[in-house]
Amino acid sequence: MPEATIVIDVTKSEEELYKSFSKSAKRNVRKAIKNDLYFKIANEKEINDFYDLWYKTSKLKGFNIYPKKEYLKLLSFLRST
């Protein structure tokens, strides 16, 4: 599984950001809205559960993932903002 870094200028308005999306990204956003998709910041137990499943999947499919401590650092950062 290839790694990617996506940088989004969050100082832009929602409309400006949406206009910059590709056609397929816009379609995915519309589909997510239609299906009531939402995001939340996970707690530590959820991060651990996610990581355990992600780790098993990575071994099964043969791709590398970041160490668990990186996900926990991200959780800490998100909580502090």
Secondary structure, 3 states (H helix, E strand, C coil): CCCCCCCCCCCCCHHHHHHHCCHHHHHHHHHHHHCCCCCCCCCHHHHHHHHHHHHHHHHHHCCCCCCHHHHHHHHHHHHHC
